[in-house]
Amino acid sequence: MNVPSAAPELFTWEFATDPYPAYAWLRQHSPVHWTKLPSGVEAWLVTRYSDAREALADSRLSKNPEHHAEDAGGKSKTGIPGERSANLMTHLLNIDPPDHTRLRRLVSKAFTPRRIAEFAPRVQQLTDDLIDGFASRGEADLIHDFAFPLPIYAICDLLGVPREDQDDLRDWAGMMIRHGGGQRGGVARSVKRIRAYLAELIHRKRDGLGEDLISGLIRASDHGEHLTENEAAAMCFVLLFAGFETTINLIGNGVHTLIRHPQERARLQESIQRGERALLDSGVEELLRYDGPVELATWRFATEPLVIGQQRIAPGDPVLVVLAAANRDPARFAGPDTVDLNRRDNQHLGYGHGIHYCLGAPLARLEGRMALETLLRRLPDLQLAVDPDDLRWRGGLIMRGLRDLPVRFSAV
């Protein structure tokens, strides 16, 4: 990897394609770096593993954007576009204890190991059905044909969205993805549509509760947990939003990495053919570390003066922990720019750390593991259908993912 000799330019299209040389420069020369983001908001970027891990667990860094020192206009440029105007702010990404503790407890039951294991057959069915849809063509766009619909349908099932409504959710979510690197207005319109639908669905479900997550939230509210309608809608929205985009990128980035590293891919395919699971499990963790789906952790705001990596942070300052940089820190990982699917002691920060550790990580891991295993088993000669330099990455701030991933393979 060629590390720049001078301060790199951040958040360009070239940077989006390969941000890791720039992050290496920051780790070495400016590990807690003040910068202006494309939105115009200024923030600290934390890039070293030790600093990142501490910051993610520091209670003096609030998730509540009301602690941002900016005026209302500045506050509206942080977080998910459109969530403020759609009255969807009271979700896990924007609140602190004790409200965070209360709301996380309500939904954590949906992501226990037992519930995820029970959901596994449905994820496998979705995976096979989607591959069946393009396997005979000999070519596909793995983002649009596979990595995108798989987690959408899975999280819809978990929430309890009726099957006849799931394609609408898929379309609205697709608008969020397509507009992710462009104007915020397109995302905001999609957010409002999703919010209106979720509010209506919550009302509908009161007449016939099931075993799904939305029904569970309604039961909790009816039994004195004090879950407001806005909290319920916001909770469902953030589970939908975070649940599909992280998994899209895990699958897309993961397949891309395996194609670009044929020796590691061959090791994994041979292991899968032998019916083994250990290398697949450790391999998913390595893919999360090497080029994971979440580039920067979601926003934090200093509530009092503090120091991160010898840098003084003022109250109200925004802090963005760069997970992608921390996960390539040579002070923590041996050979951090090398893919080793059998890597041990892989305590990456791909899904965060501390009380805000990604609630849906077990489901995302299950989906990623099944998607990769099934693709490599059923389409063993899968290859890129374009020159690697022709691939384009979405330009959003938080997530890291490909716009598309054209592949070819022997039709089956």
Salt bridges, closest charged atoms under 4 A:
ASP58 OD2 - ARG60 NH2 2.84
GLU66 OE2 - ARG84 NH1 3.40
GLU83 OE1 - HIS91 NE2 2.72
ASP99 OD1 - ARG102 NH2 3.47
GLU118 OE2 - ARG114 NH1 2.67
ASP128 OD1 - ARG378 NH1 3.21
ASP132 OD1 - ARG378 NH2 2.62
ASP141 OD2 - HIS144 NE2 3.79
ASP145 OD2 - ARG137 NH2 3.05
ASP157 OD2 - ARG122 NE 2.45
ASP157 OD1 - ARG163 NE 3.09
ASP165 OD2 - ARG204 NH2 3.10
GLU200 OE2 - ARG204 NE 2.92
ASP212 OD2 - LYS205 NZ 3.23
ASP222 OD1 - ARG206 NH1 3.19
GLU225 OE1 - ARG105 NH2 3.20
GLU229 OE1 - HIS203 NE2 3.26
GLU231 OE2 - ARG102 NH2 2.83
GLU245 OE2 - ARG394 NH2 2.84
GLU264 OE2 - ARG267 NH1 2.91
GLU276 OE2 - ARG274 NE 3.04
ASP281 OD2 - ARG277 NE 2.98
ASP281 OD1 - ARG369 NE 3.69
GLU285 OE1 - HIS348 NE2 2.72
GLU285 OE2 - ARG365 NE 2.68
GLU286 OE1 - ARG289 NE 2.88
GLU286 OE1 - ARG343 NE 2.93
ASP291 OD1 - ARG400 NE 2.63
ASP337 OD1 - ARG328 NH1 2.78
ASP340 OD1 - ARG267 NH1 3.89
ASP345 OD1 - ARG332 NH2 3.14
GLU373 OE2 - ARG377 NE 2.80
